[in-house]
Amino acid sequence: MSLDPAGDPLDVDALLDDPKTRIVVCCGSGGVGKTTTAAALGLRAAERGRKVVVLTIDPARRLAQSMGIDSLDNVPRRVKDVQGGGELHAMMLDMKRTFDEIVEAHADEDRAKAILSNPFYQSLSAGFAGTQEYMAMEKLGQLRSRDEWDLIVVDTPPSRSALDFLDAPKRLGSFLDGKLIRLLMAPAKVGGRAGMKFLNVGMSMMTGALGKLLGGQLLRDVQTFVAAMDTMFGGFRKRADATYRLLQAPGTAFLVVASPERDALREAAYFVERLAADDMPLAGLVLNRVHGSGAAELSAERALAAAESLEDREAESEEDAEVEGPAGAAGENLEASGIVDQDGGKVGGRNSSESEAPNSPEVPGSSLSTEDSDPVESGASVEQLTAGLLRLHAERMRLLARERHTRDRFTALHPEVAVAEVAALPGDVHDLDGLRTIGDRLAERRV
């Protein structure tokens, strides 16, 4: 038993089987299982006959490990042992290599060499803020333009960064149209003596100030980079805008991934609202790691009451054992002194059975030895274990109630969002079988 279904269930198989679905973007906050969800969706779509590539922007290596690949890079790698008639490929975004590929594809050999060797470009392509998200957009655009894949599944960084994924084209456009870039590009655009005059007069104060702030060499590197990239800026902007429109197209589906926890669903709600504001097509919510119980009819209150009753009985049994203790000790002392005839059998049955040879008729496990085992100690042990299990069950039922309450708050705010609930697994996913299990649970439509 898991959470009661909330609203309309998300039909994952219908989404994956639809030939019009060409891009699925998985997004959400950190630690909610986006990478695993993306891989499971890709595998399920491939085993249902589609040719799929999974693109992860997360630098974690979990995707490669679960698919049996030593490592992922900027080139799609085919996954082996995929059942059915489709194909599954996986790749991890290498943002610097993607940037290099853009330069090599859109600049002549000499200019490309100058750009790639420029120190400012090397810093920009390796880790400039927002570069990863823009390069992810570029890579997605490249994959889609080839028309080689039936379906592209994108695994994004944690949700605030995933919002950057959506904002990257606009931010790039703002950067390229910014005052600093236009000023740095102006001398090359004016040209000739007028350009030199502009550089010497119009920019002298600005370059002097920037030189002090950034260093003269860095400023020269930036100017050289801008001059070399001038003819490419329009292409960046055009491709970014085209990819943004691609994300808004009917063939794209966004899946917001969350766990049934307050913070994760708050992030999910924020993302749902942002997608709606940007006219992005939302397919639904994947609610991961939903807990369940096989004894849901036993409420937390009843389980706690039963545990307390057992613990009270255990305490009473311990008090009785303390009262009987001196007599038992006296009997043991009598036996040790030889006053009691242990060969007589029944009085010293428990101890004599322990000293019997294995072939004796009175061995542990016989009716006598079972009868003469310590019932108080055994009974207390069983009651203690049972009470502990009942308390664990009560905690599980309270957890289920919290998850249900949190999920219901989300669905009350967003009743239009279809939900797929994925029951929690006992451990992490490490292989294709684990991904298949996740895929089965994603596609399970609770009624």
Secondary structure as UniProt FT lines:
FT   HELIX           12..17
FT   TURN            19..20
FT   STRAND          23..28
FT   TURN            30..31
FT   HELIX           34..47
FT   TURN            48..49
FT   STRAND          51..56
FT   HELIX           62..66
FT   TURN            67..68
FT   STRAND          77..78
FT   STRAND          87..92
FT   HELIX           95..106
FT   HELIX           109..116
FT   HELIX           119..127
FT   TURN            129..130
FT   HELIX           131..146
FT   STRAND          151..158
FT   HELIX           159..176
FT   HELIX           179..190
FT   HELIX           192..197
FT   HELIX           198..202
FT   HELIX           204..214
FT   HELIX           216..248
FT   TURN            250..251
FT   STRAND          252..258
FT   HELIX           262..277
FT   TURN            278..279
FT   STRAND          282..290
FT   TURN            294..297
FT   HELIX           300..337
FT   HELIX           342..344
FT   TURN            347..348
FT   HELIX           349..355
FT   TURN            358..359
FT   TURN            364..365
FT   HELIX           367..371
FT   HELIX           375..413
FT   TURN            415..416
FT   STRAND          419..423
FT   HELIX           432..443
//
